Amino acid sequence: MVDNKNTFEARKLAGLIEQVDLRDGSGYDSERLFTEVQNIQPELINKLERGLQWIKDNNIHCVVVGGTAVVQYVTGARDLTPDIDFLVADITNLVNAAERDGLTVSPLALMEDPAEGITIAEFDMDFMDAKTGNVKFHKYIIQTARQARIGGATLNIVAPEVLALMKFNLGRNKDDSDAFLLLQSGKMNKDAYLKPYLIYLVL
């Protein structure tokens, strides 16, 4: 059996591992997101960069959600928080990879059930478990995710229509503001917005 290190080196030599560089504007689909990332403190950019590289190196199946996804789609009036939130399809695989690499894994703060997510402190990244909570809706998020270029890495990102619904559902003022920004962004297909809304209603 080929060990993980050799597998990684083989993929890297074959050009299958993307190298993350959050300071290179040519690696972004969203000029707005690039600009906001540059406003983050340098040490925090380094942490996020290491985290995204770790995700790519370990082929973690996850979807960018939260504030980073909002900034990807909108053009202004929304600052970026210095962390990235993900919905992850296989939390067990994620935890095993993190523990293997000696990373600090802890329950996601402010969650009613710690099993619903984890934080990896070294990266300032939160990972929500798609198999807990609103499982049917989480599955739909993963199935309908788009791809985006962030720092030279190709990442799965929640569709704007679904993200708006997620934000409205959270019900906080800042999330409502995000949802309205998405509705006004010109990036949403109003017909596509209807399907996730109906799915949510029948859950």
Steps between C-alpha positions, in 0.01 A plus 500: 500500500627848416522715814339843531828689460590320178146543369516873568841534334377309195195725469716808546746391229207427268374856552188381682560705816416868468729735689314758705615865494247737653711804411489443123202676347517293182385197700155640578170507314383781727695826508298601804604189694867555409480860624338399828755222562782753467344703782543211743804500728797323332526227764131417454542484123782251559272284717223498242750423226639203692146379566393515136820324396431229758148455361636465146784269605260268681224517239241598760150511348350821636306808390581862587206665678460805724657842461769397254235371263301822537802715413570275200168604350434859612686811386508717811377599846605171658826452692667160520547332837845336541373142489339263252196279561446169323229237473681166490359179356706256710591639842665174606747516213572863587560429868721200424715706262526784753597271787752319281666833428497606865248781455283633783139389454228638729119516495359787300417789733141615546354178363229327708648161420883483477463210254367750247841642423865551587757778498863455396680769698816501292305619197217710653259279308164356603357182349130412532399136471260458206361181655354681801235768535301567184648205311279524190581867452871438565497232231341749261772757581768247409320379186446852362837649600693697239874529458699813574866598477629632832871562538577275207300210641184360344246466780138396522281791611132519587280633219383860564133403489549237769726729703230768510255246639754388760552860607129581528448184704765602757290804580770728644519860379839453335381184325185674372725777367717241323191339346374832364847578359489169318154572363628832365831365368382403154661158553180320590266308274158577647356174363784307662420674829150350500611135506711514818224704664241231422739228615545685827124538549436125477782392732 
